[in-house]
């Protein structure tokens, strides 16, 4: 990839951030609209879960394929296709005649979305080659999540209240079109020097694993945890996982290179991403239903109530990027885990939902924690990995985020199923929600523990040994190429 000027690099970063904005905005806006979708389409709790998880599941299943395909065919090319498909899927969602069609069109959106975030991160990684400059760029990238969280609830609430829930998908169309035009004009093309082959079997096993596991969790409250249907999906998930690990170990160019996980920082970043986004998915799901269905707030009022959380994310995401660039990932991870655990504890042990002051304090703490956690996840995932594998490494990190959010919505929704129905009393909802808040507290504690374990001297030594494995591969490949010439 040719060296580009600083001005051009910043423009490329802005274009990539536009893609993150529409994907992130889509989820935060949709959460505010869930009660309206529930009323208009007669959706159950599981139906609302599927409007979110149909998107995140397809996204998680295809991210690694999109990353490796972009490394092979060209990152700008795949990024452009993703913008077109995502924008078209958004338009279809706005026209959905029923819940089933909305779920299907959300899956179309996800196919496009899978080609955006990991590919954009790969473009950024290959554009910003200086480690400190890259860390700052990733901090800006993380700040866009804060912008989407800050703007999403308010924009979503305003649109739902004034026009209707279908309008939340319209905003993706002009943003997607603008990003498409700018990409075609300014983003340089890049490819991996030695891209990997497509792993169709591994891809199918990933889809089977994520789909069967999430289906079992979401549908279990309705059909029973010990029903033959649920047990059969659990068996499929377990068998798919075992087959995936065994197959990937034997394959020369796997979909998921398990050697990545020899690096403790990379493994830690992957698990932290799952925990952080599971907490986020559960947090947004439970609060949206509580504020509108139980407190009786309008969509606009609910969006304004959640601004303290979103605003803190907006402030602390770029700060986290600067901390990572200057002091490494350890401090922001420790602070993030502490803040998110404290937020969950306020709701679980001190009934923060019943007192507005405590409610806002819990929102502020969660926003601080989530704002701090994103940059160290991304930076740790791609640091130390060969630039030629940047698409795959970034895709694994992005996949972990989507898997976490899917599981968060699935598990928290399953926990809430008894108290989140229309007409539920305040006491019933709060009782059903307490275990959910303990789960979120546990996610924060896990981030704290993993952050401490995977950022020390031992962890950095494992990262260096892992990088050496890939350097040996590169040297052997060059040796074979020289012998054959």
Helices and strands as residue ranges (DSSP letters): H 6-41, H 45-73, H 75-94, H 99-113, H 117-127, H 131-162, G 165-169, H 171-186, H 200-223, H 228-250, G 258-262, H 264-289, I 290-294, H 299-305, H 307-327, H 329-350, G 352-354, H 356-382, G 387-389, H 390-416, H 426-453, H 457-484
